[in-house]
Amino acid sequence: MTAPSAPATHPGPAGAAAPDGTPPEVRRLQALATRHTTPCGDGDLVWHAWGPAVPGQPPLVLLHGGSGSWTHWVRNIEDLVAAGHQVWVPDLPGFGESALPPAGADADALVEPLCEGMRALWGPQPCDLVGFSFGGMVAGLLLADHPELARQLVIVGAPAMGVVPHRQFELKGWRHLPPDQQPQVHRHNLAVLMLQDPALIEGLALGLHVANVVRDRMPRRRLAHTDILARSLPRVTCPVHAIYGRNDALYKRWIVELEAAFRAVVPDFRGLDFIPEAGHWVQFEQPRPFMAALLAALADGAQPAAAPLAAGR
């Protein structure tokens, strides 16, 4: 196996090439980021980073959801930097600005490009890893194969836990439609999957969603509808927390089964937080309570597991 190529760093505004129509919130964050690249297939895996390296603290890596990009975290990045974290958010292979993975077209194809990129960027230093939705599934697969890459894992709204007997929602296709008919379909898809509150659809959420879905080059993903995350987590040795919106459309009434499902398969499971009044895109819909839960999870996950009580005590 050859050593991965050295990462490329591009200091200064990452948003210089942002297309017209990019929401101002995104442009502002891009201007504060540094952009890094590591090899991926025939091109690059693009990483966006905010904040200085913190001595003694691992980088905090956020993985976005399916049909997304780093902008799935647009309402959380600055708060995490303010809390003392250096934040790294890649565009996953096949999404956003990143090239397709060298082989495959689903979550498992992303594992090796991410692993090689992390090693190129930080060497043997582990990160703190947070994965949202499809990114949570990717994170579980990544750490099952390469447990040394992370000090802890926080899973946010991830599918593939084996508790849902059938798909709980139906998205509508839009690529075949004329441009003037596409926005209504995007609104529908945001409403049935991503957000509980329809008032949040217009504006930033719709702008981010449209910009992201047109750059999704991996539309035939199927692993989210299996139990692959539940089957991978027994090999994840670090502390694991989970955070979900109470009304996540992936699970609906089956969401009450999640905690038991995690406890059954995760060796060091630290707990599940449900965020009230939130759907699937929990970190966007309820950023403040989500941030409180995430910071508490990260603080707890940095501590060793409590020793079990001796028998008879």
Number of C-alpha atoms within 10 A of each C-alpha: 3 4 8 14 11 13 20 16 15 13 12 13 16 21 18 10 8 12 10 6 10 14 17 10 12 17 18 13 19 22 14 18 21 19 22 21 21 24 23 23 15 10 16 22 27 26 27 22 23 22 19 12 14 11 7 6 15 20 23 22 23 24 28 26 26 24 22 26 28 24 25 24 20 18 19 16 23 16 13 18 15 10 11 13 22 20 22 23 23 26 23 31 30 27 27 23 20 24 20 24 27 17 10 12 18 21 25 18 18 24 22 16 21 22 16 17 25 20 18 19 17 14 11 11 15 19 20 22 25 26 23 29 23 25 25 29 30 28 31 32 25 23 23 20 15 16 17 17 22 24 20 27 27 26 25 30 28 26 25 21 23 18 18 20 10 11 11 15 12 10 13 10 11 17 11 8 11 9 9 7 11 15 16 11 16 20 17 16 20 23 19 20 18 23 25 23 13 13 9 15 21 11 10 15 19 17 16 19 21 16 19 20 19 14 16 18 16 17 12 8 13 10 16 22 16 17 16 20 24 21 17 21 24 16 17 25 20 23 24 28 26 26 22 27 26 22 20 27 24 25 26 15 13 14 18 12 14 18 14 11 14 23 15 13 18 21 16 21 21 17 16 21 17 19 22 14 15 25 27 27 25 27 26 21 23 17 19 15 15 24 17 10 18 22 13 12 23 21 9 17 22 15 11 10 13 7 6 6 7 6 5 4 4
